[in-house]
């Protein structure tokens, strides 16, 4: 089992930056994939960024060029650097890990971007 804990959300003005962090129990290096997803009420869950063994790094179209996902294997941490934030980026951001074909999720962290 993998436990994930996100942090770093908050309120920021349009054009600002935030960095989300996700702490994973156990070795991130042993996971098939890790990533970030966003959930907005009334909308489907949206892929933000993933790092996988099979596909490398992938970003959602809405965040390409603005967000950067990274992993620190030594610290078992996943990060999401978010720059040039827009009000449309508002939502709850969830850390995800896939191991042995099972998906694990964190509790989510709220990001609110004001115009």
N, C-alpha and C positions, 0 to 999 in steps of 0.2 A: 504494500500500500504506500501511496505517496501523499504527503500532506504539504499543502501549499498555502503560504500566507503572503498576501499582497500588502503593500504600503506605498505612500507617496502621492495619493490622490489629493484633491483639494480644489479650491476656487482660484481661477486665473483669468486675467483679461485676454481678450482676443489679441493674437500676435505673441503671446507669452509662451513660456516653456514649463514643462514638468517632467520629472523622471519617476517612473513607477519601478518598484522593486518587487520581486517575488522570491521568497525564501523557500527552498525545497528541502524536505527531509530526505536524507539519503543522497546518493550521487546523481547529479544531473547528467553526468557523462553516460550513465547507464540507460537513460531514457531514449525512446525512439524519436520523440519529438517534444518540443516545448513551444509555448506561444502565448499570445494575448488575443482576447476576444472582447468585443464591446456589446453591451446590451442596452437598448433604449426602449422604454415602454411603447408598445404598439408596433415594434419592428422586430424583424428576425435577428438572431444573433449574428454579428458581423465579425469576420476574421480581420484582425488588425495586422498581426505579424506572427510568423512561425519559423522555427529552426528545426529541421528534421534531418535524419540520417539519409533519407532517400532523395529529398528534394532540395536540401540546402535551406537557404533563407527565402522567405516569400512574404510579400506585403499585400494588404488590401489596396485596391485602386485609390481609395479616398485618402490614403495616408502616405502613399509613395512620395519620396522626396522630402518628407517632413518628419517622419518617425524612423527611429533606428532601434532594432532589437539586438540585444547582445547577451552573452552568457559568460559568467565567471565560474569555470568548473571547480576551481580550488575552493571557492566559497559556497558552491551550490546555489548560486543566485542567477536569476533571470532579470533583465532590465528592459525597460522601454523608454527611450528618450523621445520626448514629444516636443517638437519645435513648431513655431508659427501656428499655434493652436487657433482653431476656429470654433464658433458656437456649435457647429454641427458635430464637433468632437465630444460634446457633452454626453455622458452616459456612465454606466458602471463597467469598469474594466476588470476582466477576470483572467487570471493566470491559469494556463492549462498544461497538463503533462500527459503524455501517452506512454504507457509501459505495458508490455505484454498484451497489446490490443485493448487495454482498458484506459479510459479517460478519467483524469482526476482534475478537480477544480478547486480554486481557492474561494474565499468568501466574497471577493470582489472589493473594489475600491472606487469611490465616486469621483469622477472628474467633471467639473462644471466650468465652462468657458463663457464668460460674459462678453457681451458686445460693446 
